[in-house]
Amino acid sequence: STITVNGNWNSSAGTFTYGTSTLVFAASGSIAVAGVEGTTNVYNLTVNLGVTLTLTANNVGVTNIATVNGTIAGVNNYFYVGVNNGTIPSNPLTLGGSGSVSGIFGVVFAYLSTGNYNIPGTTYGHIWIRGTGVATLGGNLTVTSYIRMDSGSVGFVAGANTVVAGEFILNAIAPLDYVTSLSAGSWTVSGAWTNASTSASWSFAAPITFNAGVATTLTFAGTNL
């Protein structure tokens, strides 16, 4: 089924049984949901061209596909895509038209999900790469804050230009996470670099430039850059 909203959506005080429905925002408004990290609030979510959807209460989780042709904003909220899905769709976030997620605090991919998936090349606030499988970057990536990996079993394949205005964080709790950076791209990092990966799949063929304007910390695991 399809539910079309021409304004605000608020399910924060109750339970929305989403099934396999698609929630379509046809006019600008806000969405407020109940739940904590990793909660699925919507099965499919569509934001139409010219529409701005603002996340106002709690993080919003889309279990299947989020199609963003307009703008999603919310400076204090995470937007979870492909969340809590046994097998994640290959494109849990689709950006069309003038689709933008740069106004969100952060986008979390594939939390509690399994399978390979694609990450659209665009501008993000924070980006959190999670799940079990391989995440492949689909174009040039700009992150105004940080990239974070701490799933324990996810790879990130980047074959395009990646610009990180803040930190790159691959935590010690996830030593099997890895990055495969192809020679077709390049990396520029303006903040700290924390890499605890000991995975043999870690591979960095692309050039990387560290250009922090102040003293910062670069941490590496063994021979992995």
C-alpha positions, -999 to 999 in steps of 0.1 A, spaced: 0 0 0 10 36 -4 4 64 21 7 99 8 14 127 32 9 164 24 23 178 56 35 164 89 37 128 101 37 120 138 37 85 151 59 92 182 31 85 207 19 52 192 27 23 170 27 24 132 24 -11 117 42 -5 84 41 -39 67 55 -34 32 39 0 28 55 31 11 52 64 29 53 92 3 58 129 13 42 149 -15 46 183 3 71 197 27 67 187 63 82 169 93 84 133 105 84 124 142 86 87 152 90 66 183 119 44 189 156 40 196 187 32 176 180 7 149 143 8 152 124 4 119 98 31 115 90 28 78 93 1 52 98 23 21 101 61 22 98 85 -7 104 123 -7 91 139 -38 109 165 -59 109 199 -44 98 186 -10 118 191 23 113 165 50 126 174 84 133 148 110 121 162 143 119 135 170 142 105 174 162 89 146 142 76 116 147 41 103 138 28 68 141 -10 65 139 -13 27 144 16 3 145 54 9 140 73 -24 149 109 -20 141 133 -49 139 163 -26 156 171 6 159 155 40 170 177 69 174 173 107 205 186 124 202 164 155 190 131 139 204 101 122 186 87 92 189 49 90 185 32 57 184 -6 51 180 -10 88 171 -43 106 167 -61 73 176 -97 70 189 -91 34 195 -55 26 184 -42 -9 213 -33 -32 203 3 -32 188 12 2 192 49 -5 183 63 -39 189 99 -48 170 113 -78 162 147 -91 178 172 -67 179 146 -39 199 157 -9 207 143 26 235 168 34 213 186 60 209 155 82 232 150 112 242 116 97 232 87 75 236 51 89 237 23 63 227 -13 70 225 -14 107 216 -50 118 214 -61 81 233 -85 58 243 -83 22 262 -61 -3 248 -26 -10 257 7 -28 263 41 -12 254 70 -35 281 95 -41 269 128 -26 275 151 4 267 138 38 271 151 74 283 119 91 282 86 73 282 54 93 290 22 73 275 -9 90 261 -43 83 276 -76 71 288 -75 35 304 -50 11 294 -14 7 304 1 -27 307 39 -33 288 49 -64 304 83 -70 324 112 -55 318 114 -17 320 145 5 316 141 43 314 173 63 321 156 96 333 119 98 332 85 83 327 57 108 330 19 105 326 -4 135 304 -33 123 330 -60 125 323 -75 92 318 -48 65 341 -37 36 339 -3 20 350 -2 -17 357 33 -30 366 40 -66 359 77 -67 371 109 -50 365 109 -12 367 142 8 364 140 46 363 173 64 365 156 97 377 122 109 379 87 95 372 62 123 375 24 121 373 13 157 392 -14 175 359 -33 181 358 -39 143 393 -52 133 379 -71 104 362 -41 87 383 -28 58 386 -3 30 394 -12 -6 404 21 -22 408 18 -60 434 37 -79 407 56 -99 399 77 -69 417 99 -43 412 107 -6 415 140 12 412 139 50 412 171 71 408 155 106 422 126 126 426 91 111 419 60 132 424 27 115 422 -5 137 417 -28 108 439 -59 107 420 -74 77 440 -88 48 414 -72 25 425 -37 34 439 -21 3 448 15 -6 458 21 -42 445 56 -42 466 86 -31 456 101 2 462 137 14 461 147 50 456 185 52 445 192 88 450 229 97 460 220 133 479 191 149 459 159 147 464 122 153 470 94 127 466 59 141 473 28 120 470 -10 126 502 -27 116 510 -21 79 475 -11 70 474 27 62 
